[in-house]
């Protein structure tokens, strides 16, 4: 007997709207709670002796401390390895293979794979920069005035800093949704974008952030529309772009939970050539990682040329509110994938 299964967390929008999509497509979807994962080895009893197709949603983390990102991610990677091993022992197919999801958790590894394929990406510094002073040196050496600093692991703008430095005057500014607790010195992630201009404060923050293992990327000036800069989040499923969402911002970080706002791709007035070029880039990027049937991709369009570049990718980046509250097309497409696996293509 074949069974489609979601490994996730109860009550989340991811769970709710995939279940709704499955219901509309006539797919019976079993649920496996992350809270019970690992309590007993192997599958839950109700899923044993069946051939499974498993979709893996990310576990819910409630920590706001950036120093814990590394350990949380390592634990998640161990769980993904366990799932991959379980898949070999049992009859389990995966919507996204756990090892493919794991590869995209590492921004450095993901970017290296895209570069190997010759795809345009946001350029990263080759050196592993470990302190604020090292960062200033590298920026001066490369004649680079502005960069993004990102923890190698994490999502949702956790720890990301957008940093400008003018060597001739020593002026610097840092935009980030994190801050350094004065009492503990710990870095705390928030849902509020902050702007820092005090060099001593900035360098202290960068020292702590870069100690976490970060990648540093050239800060490209993004395309603008009606006074807002923007980038794009695309969802690619089975080599097809199902959704592209513009994210508009007055600042350098576009994540929507930071009081930025979503748009409609149609209002940007893309030429057919630019739209096709962006879609083609997304499909090629998704194809660089074997075992991924669904992936979220962030794309930057350079101001002026509108040349698209891949910013980063997320093997579990399929939750788009503007889609679930309208057509729920992304999760319905996943339900169709499940139906085809269960019953074959019509």
C-alpha positions in Angstrom: 0.0 0.0 0.0 1.2 3.5 -0.9 0.9 6.4 1.5 1.8 10.2 1.2 3.2 11.6 4.4 4.0 15.0 5.8 6.7 15.3 8.4 6.0 18.6 10.1 4.6 20.6 13.0 0.9 20.6 13.8 -1.0 23.9 13.4 1.5 25.6 11.2 0.4 27.3 7.9 2.7 24.9 6.1 0.8 21.9 7.5 -2.6 23.5 7.1 -2.4 24.6 3.5 -0.7 21.4 2.3 -3.5 19.4 3.9 -6.0 21.7 2.2 -4.2 21.2 -1.2 -4.2 17.5 -0.7 -7.9 17.4 0.2 -8.8 19.3 -3.0 -6.7 16.9 -5.1 -8.2 13.9 -3.4 -5.0 12.8 -1.7 -5.1 11.2 1.7 -2.2 12.7 3.6 -0.8 11.1 6.8 1.0 13.3 9.3 4.2 12.6 11.3 4.9 15.1 14.0 8.5 16.4 14.4 8.0 16.3 18.2 7.8 12.5 18.1 10.7 12.1 15.6 13.6 10.4 17.3 11.7 9.3 20.4 11.7 5.8 18.9 13.9 4.5 16.2 12.3 4.1 12.8 8.9 5.0 11.6 5.8 5.5 13.7 3.8 2.2 14.0 0.9 3.5 11.9 3.3 4.1 8.9 5.1 0.8 9.0 4.7 -1.9 6.3 3.7 0.7 3.7 5.5 2.3 0.8 5.8 6.0 1.6 6.3 9.3 -0.2 7.6 11.7 2.5 7.5 15.5 2.4 9.8 17.1 5.0 8.9 20.5 6.4 11.4 22.3 8.6 11.1 21.9 12.4 10.0 24.9 14.3 12.9 26.6 16.3 12.0 29.1 19.0 15.5 30.3 19.8 16.4 34.0 19.1 20.1 33.6 19.8 22.3 33.7 16.7 25.0 31.7 18.5 22.6 28.7 18.6 22.1 28.7 14.8 25.1 26.4 14.2 24.1 23.8 16.8 20.4 23.8 15.8 21.4 23.4 12.1 23.9 20.6 13.0 21.2 18.8 14.9 18.8 19.2 12.0 21.4 17.9 9.6 21.8 14.8 11.8 18.0 14.3 11.6 18.1 14.6 7.8 20.9 12.0 7.6 18.8 9.7 9.8 15.9 10.2 7.4 18.1 9.4 4.4 19.3 6.2 6.1 15.7 5.3 7.0 14.7 5.8 3.4 17.3 3.2 2.4 16.1 0.7 5.0 12.4 1.2 4.4 10.4 1.8 1.2 10.5 5.6 1.4 10.6 8.0 -1.5 11.0 11.8 -0.8 9.4 14.8 -2.4 12.8 16.5 -1.6 15.5 14.1 -0.6 16.8 14.9 2.9 20.4 15.1 1.8 19.4 17.7 -0.9 17.7 19.7 1.8 20.8 19.5 3.9 23.1 20.8 1.1 21.0 24.0 0.8 21.3 24.6 4.5 24.9 25.7 3.9 25.0 28.9 1.9 28.7 28.6 1.1 28.3 25.1 -0.4 25.1 26.1 -2.3 26.8 29.1 -3.8 29.9 27.0 -4.8 27.7 24.5 -6.6 25.9 27.3 -8.5 29.3 28.9 -9.5 30.5 25.5 -10.7 27.5 25.4 -13.0 28.4 28.8 -14.4 25.3 30.5 -13.1 25.3 34.2 -12.1 25.2 34.7 -8.4 25.9 37.4 -5.9 29.7 37.4 -5.7 31.2 36.1 -2.4 34.6 36.9 -1.0 36.9 33.9 -1.2 38.6 34.5 2.1 37.0 33.4 5.4 36.7 36.8 7.2 36.8 36.4 11.0 36.7 39.9 12.4 35.5 43.4 11.7 39.1 44.6 11.1 39.7 41.8 8.6 36.5 42.8 6.9 37.6 46.4 6.5 41.0 45.2 5.1 39.4 42.9 2.6 36.9 45.6 1.5 39.7 48.1 1.0 41.8 45.6 -0.8 39.0 44.7 -3.2 37.8 48.4 -3.5 34.4 47.2 -2.3 32.4 49.8 -0.4 29.4 47.7 0.7 28.8 44.1 1.5 26.3 41.7 3.0 27.5 39.5 5.9 25.5 36.3 6.4 25.8 33.4 8.8 26.5 30.3 6.7 23.4 28.7 8.1 20.0 30.1 9.0 17.1 31.7 7.1 14.6 34.5 7.5 17.4 37.2 7.5 18.7 35.8 10.8 21.9 37.6 11.6 22.3 39.2 8.1 24.1 42.5 8.1 24.2 45.0 5.3 27.4 47.0 5.8 28.8 50.1 4.1 32.3 51.5 4.7 33.8 54.7 3.2 37.5 54.3 3.5 38.4 58.0 2.8 36.3 59.3 5.7 36.0 56.2 7.9 32.2 56.5 7.9 30.4 53.2 8.3 26.8 52.1 8.6 25.3 48.7 9.4 21.7 47.5 8.8 20.7 44.4 10.6 17.7 42.8 12.4 20.1 41.6 15.2 21.6 43.3 18.1 24.2 42.6 20.7 22.9 42.3 24.3 24.8 44.7 26.5 24.8 42.4 29.6 25.6 39.0 28.0 27.3 40.0 24.7 25.1 37.5 22.9 23.7 38.3 19.5 19.9 38.3 19.4 17.8 38.0 16.3 14.7 40.2 16.1 11.9 41.1 13.6 13.0 44.8 13.5 15.6 46.3 11.1 18.1 48.5 13.0 20.6 51.0 11.7 24.0 51.5 13.5 26.5 54.2 12.7 28.9 54.2 15.7 32.2 52.5 14.4 33.0 51.0 17.8 29.5 49.5 18.2 29.5 48.2 14.6 33.0 46.6 14.8 32.0 44.9 18.0 28.9 43.5 16.4 30.8 42.3 13.3 33.4 40.6 15.5 30.7 38.6 17.2 28.8 37.9 14.0 31.9 36.9 11.9 33.0 34.5 14.7 29.9 32.4 13.9 31.2 31.5 10.4 29.8 33.8 7.8 30.0 34.4 4.1 30.6 37.9 2.9 29.0 39.0 -0.4 29.2 42.0 -2.6 26.2 44.2 -2.0 24.7 44.9 -5.4 22.4 47.8 -5.9 19.0 46.3 -6.6 16.5 47.3 -9.2 13.8 49.9 -8.1 10.1 50.3 -8.7 8.2 53.4 -7.6 10.9 54.4 -5.1 11.3 50.9 -3.6 14.2 48.6 -4.2 13.2 44.9 -4.7 14.3 41.4 -5.2 12.3 38.3 -6.1 11.4 35.0 -4.4 10.6 32.2 -6.9 9.3 28.8 -6.2 10.4 26.1 -8.7 8.6 22.7 -8.7 9.4 19.9 -11.1 11.4 22.2 -13.4 8.6 24.7 -13.5 8.4 28.2 -12.0 5.1 28.1 -10.0 5.3 31.5 -8.4 7.4 34.7 -8.4 6.9 37.2 -5.7 8.5 40.7 -5.7 9.6 41.9 -2.2 9.7 45.7 -1.9 11.8 47.6 0.6 13.0 51.0 1.5 16.1 49.4 3.0 18.7 46.8 1.9 17.0 43.7 3.5 13.8 42.7 1.8 12.4 39.9 4.0 8.7 40.5 4.4 8.5 40.0 8.2 10.6 43.2 8.5 7.7 45.5 7.6 8.5 45.2 3.9 5.7 44.5 1.5 5.0 42.0 -1.3 4.0 43.0 -4.8 2.7 41.5 -8.0 5.1 40.5 -10.7 2.8 41.9 -13.3 3.2 45.5 -12.0 7.0 45.4 -12.7 6.3 45.4 -16.4 9.0 42.9 -17.3 9.7 42.3 -21.0 9.0 38.7 -22.2 12.8 38.3 -22.6 13.6 39.3 -19.0 10.8 37.1 -17.6 12.0 34.1 -19.6 15.6 34.8 -18.6 14.7 34.9 -14.9 12.6 31.7 -15.1 15.4 29.9 -17.0 18.0 30.9 -14.4 15.7 29.6 -11.6 15.1 26.3 -13.4 18.8 25.8 -14.1 19.7 26.6 -10.4 17.1 24.1 -9.2 18.6 21.5 -11.5 22.0 21.8 -9.9 20.9 19.8 -6.9 19.8 16.2 -7.5 16.8 15.1 -5.4 15.0 18.5 -5.3 11.6 18.6 -6.7 10.6 21.9 -5.0 12.8 24.8 -4.0 12.6 28.5 -3.1 15.1 30.8 -4.8 15.9 34.5 -4.1 16.9 36.5 -7.1 18.4 39.9 -7.4 18.0 42.1 -10.5 20.9 44.6 -10.8 19.8 48.2 -11.1 20.1 49.5 -14.6 21.0 46.3 -16.5 18.3 44.2 -14.7 20.7 41.3 -14.9 19.4 38.5 -12.6 21.6 36.9 -10.0 20.9 34.1 -7.6 21.1 35.3 -4.0 20.4 32.1 -2.2 18.3 28.9 -2.3 16.1 27.1 0.3 15.1 23.5 0.0 12.0 24.3 2.1 11.2 27.7 0.8 7.7 26.9 -0.5 5.6 28.9 1.9 4.3 32.1 0.1 1.4 33.8 2.0 0.3 35.6 -1.2 -0.2 32.2 -2.8 -1.8 30.2 0.1 -4.3 32.9 0.7 -5.3 33.1 -2.9 -5.0 29.9 -5.0 -2.8 27.7 -2.8 -1.2 26.7 -6.1 2.2 25.8 -4.8 0.8 23.2 -2.3 -1.8 22.0 -4.7 1.0 21.3 -7.2 2.7 19.3 -4.5 -0.5 17.4 -3.9 -0.6 16.6 -7.7 3.0 15.3 -7.4 1.8 13.0 -4.6 -1.3 11.9 -6.5 0.9 11.0 -9.5 3.2 8.9 -7.3 0.2 7.2 -5.6 -1.8 6.5 -8.7 0.3 7.2 -11.8 -0.2 10.1 -14.2 -3.6 10.4 -15.8 
